[in-house]
Amino acid sequence: MNGTDGGFRRQAWRAALLCALAGFAVFQFWGNATRGYIATRSLFWWWGSQWFDPAAGSEHGLLVTALAAWLLWRAVRGGERGRNADGEMQGRALAAMVGGLGLHALGYAMQQTRISIAATLLFAWGAVSLGGGRRWSRAALFPLAFMLLAMPLNVFDGLGFQMRLGISAVAQAAARVVGIDVVRNGTLLFSPRGGYQYDIAAACSGVRSLVALAAVSLVLGYLTFCSWRRRMLVAVLSLPFAFAGNVLRIFAIIAAAEGIGQKAGLRVHDGSGFVVFAVVLGLQFAAVEALKRFWPEPAPKSAGEAVAQPAGALEAAPSGFLTGAWNVAIAVVAAAGIAAGALAWCDARQTAPNAGVLLAADRRNPVPLPDLPGGEWIGLDVSISAVEREILPPDTGFARKGYVSRRDRRRQVLVSVVLSGRDRSSIHRPEMCLVGQGWTIRDSAVRTFDYPGGGKGLIPATVLRVEHEALAAGGRRQTVPAVVAYWFAGPDRIVATNWERMGWGAFDQLRHFRGDRWAYVLVQTQAMDGEAAALERIQAVLNWVLPAFQKPPPGARLAPAGP
């Protein structure tokens, strides 16, 4: 490297440092819009603090970060040398950094902090590309993309939920094949004789081992193959391997508990995690060796076949408007200032959100549900558990009642309203909670309920048919069915599914730049007398209770209040 090239490179890195400082200020002070669970404005603190929180299940973030740093060092060390910071690369760097700021603004407005993490990595790639040119750009591409695996694990909640259900079902089937009778309620596995009971918790869902295995698999494929198709196949194989490994672990726990007792199963649980991971990792290495044998990569081109580079292609000096490193830095600083102003304005708009249900005097909780709505039903208080209050953000609102028939005490209906706070993730779909409580979901469908006063079919809802097995007198098994209906109420609409709530919530946040408070309404009743009778019972309670806490849907034309 000659003196001219060295001076040019130093100027490029100084300009990149200025860009990095501007981006850091935006991501540090306007980085996180969801301040319910972790009350911080900093994206870096929101992200990194979860690596040290055992409850977040994101300890793998430190390992992923260390691997990414090593991969970057390895790639830069082995990259081609010479001047490689030409005008084309500076244009890409500018596009990446401005695009990263724009993507972050989108994620901030939608309260999707994980979008902002991706935006940060895109911005970082742009800054590195500006300072180091094509050599550093190529070297940083995979390590920065690899950092996406360091996201908090709850981004995989949906996948983890399905894996928990699948692992428990397959483990139960495998146990019954060898003559072990196991009862399954959702993710809960227990002996019909009461000898043991285990819950396939989130930590045993396979997602943690899947993320760790996916990280190792990506690195293994990246270092072994040059073809991206082979690299991605190695990564995809981590999913069935992780699933099979966790099924094997749960089966071993059940077998030990059946043969020796609950404590033996717990000892297998505590000691088998690393053994299963080692076995699954061995399968991954075997798969790589099989790919190398049965799907080998073509031999690399010889030096004589390599495409010749035009003379001076890597030594061309940058020129032109916005192709100089300092011109790029000025543009990025200006874009960062605009982004900071827009995000500060968005913050100010969040101070007076609208709510999807009527509010109590404290403006945090929904209005209390009526104690004695009238007619057949009597309202009884149902307390909010300490676990719910501890897990959910402190500005989450609650209202909950159990309604019992005066004529038949067995006819009971639970009505629960949970109102989100500033954090859009204060509420979620109830399937996860129901499974965690021991219910098995047999079917789901979308149907409508009536709003009192002639509002036929105005309340779209997801209806779940659930059941769990209980032991009746004499040790006899009894299946207890129930019907659960839920919907989400926003200020402008009512939707039946969480996906609709998330989509409309994001759209409204982008349209109004304000995170309105959505309510999650759940109604549940046993269905020993049949599903039709259960749905009729739910509607009967809603006829009395619904107008007390939820406004009529927009555009509804109703008769005077009254059942």
C-alpha positions, 0 to 999 in steps of 0.5 A: 500500500503506497502513501497515497492509498494509505492516506485515502484509506485513513480519510475513508475510515475517519468519515466512516467513524463520523457516520458510525457516531451519528448512527449510534446517537440515533440507535442509542437515544431513539432506538427502542419504542417498546418500553413496557418490558425493558424501560430504555430508549437504547436499542443496544441496552434493550438488545444486550440486556437480554443476553444476561437475563436467564428468563429471556432465553437469549444467553446465546447472544454472547456466543453468536457475537463472539463467533461473528467477531471471529468470522469478521477477523478471519474474513478480513485477514484472508481478503484481497489487499489493495485500494478497494474503496471506489466510488461504486462502493461508497454509493452502496455504503451511502444507500445501506446507511440511509436505508438502515435509518429508514428501516429503523424509523419504520420499526420504531413507528411499528414498535417492532424493535427487531426490525430496528436490530436488522436496521442497525446491522445494515447501517453497520455494514454500510459504515464498514463498507465506507471505511474498508471498501470492497474488501471489508464489505465482503468480509462483513456481509456474513458475520453481520447477517449472522448476528441476526441469530443473537436476537431475543428468542421470543421472536421464535415464540410461534415456532417454539409453541408448535415445537412444544406441541409436536415434541409432546405429541411424538414423545407420547406416541413413542412412549405408548409404542413401548407400552408406557401409558402417558396422558397428554394435556397440551404440553403437559405429560403425566402418568395416569397413576399419578407417579410423575408429571412434566410440562414441556416448557419453553426451555424444552421446546427445542428452540434454544437448542435449535438456535444454538445448533443453527448458529453452529450449522451456519458457521460449519456450512460457511467454512466448509462450502462455497455454494450458498445452496449447500450452506443453507441446506446444512442450516435447514437440517438443524430443524429436524435434528433439534426436534428429534433430539428433544423428542429423544430427551423427553422420551428418556425422561418419561422412561426413567420416571416410569421405571424408577420415579419422578426424581429419576426423570428429573435427573435425566432432564438435568443431565441429558441436555448437553448429551443430546446436543452433542448427539445432534451436533454429531448428526450435523457433522455426519450430514456435512460429510455426506454432502461432501461425498454425494454432492461435492462442489465443483473444483475451483477455477484455475488461475489461468481460467480466472477472469482477468481484472481490468488494469487499474480497476482497484486503484481508480480514485473516487470522484464525483458528487457524493462519491467522496467519503466525506460527502457520504458522511455529510449526507449520512449525518444529515439523514441521522438528524432528520431521523432523530427529529422524526422519531422524537415527534413520533414519541410525542404522539405516543402520549395520548393513545386511544383505547379499544375499550372503556377506561376506568377512572385511573385511565390504565385499566378497563372499566370494572365488569358488572357484578350483577348484570341482571337476569340469570347471571351473578358476577364473582370477582376473579383475581389477577394472578401475581405471575401475570402482573409480574410478567406483563408490563406495569401499564397493562390493564385488567378486568376479569369476572366469573359469571355463574347461573342462578339456576344451575351453578355448573353453568359458568362463564369467565370473561377476561379483558386485558388492555395493552399499555404502551408496549404493543406486545403486552397482549398476545394470542391465548393459545400459548397460555391455554396450552401452558395451563394444560389444555389441548386445542382440538379445533379452531374457527372464526365465527361471530357473536352479536352485539346487544341491541340488534348488532347481529354478527358484529363481533368477529371472534376466534373460537377454540375447542379445547379439552383436558383429561382429568382423573375422576373418582376411582382413577377413571379418566374423564375428558373435560371439554370447553369452548374459548372465544377471543377477539381483539378490540382496537379504537377503530375496529374489532378483529378475530386473530392476533395476526390481524391485530398486529397488522392493523396495529402496525398500519395505524401506527404508521398512519397516525404515528401513535400506538393505540391500546388494543384490548384482548377479550376472552370468554371461556366456558365448559362444554360438558353439555355440548358446543352449541349450548356453550356458545349459546351460554357465551352469547347470553352473558355477552348480552348483559356484559358486553355494553358495559366495557366495549363500545359498539363497533364503528358504523353499528346501528343499534336499538336502545340498550337492553337485552 
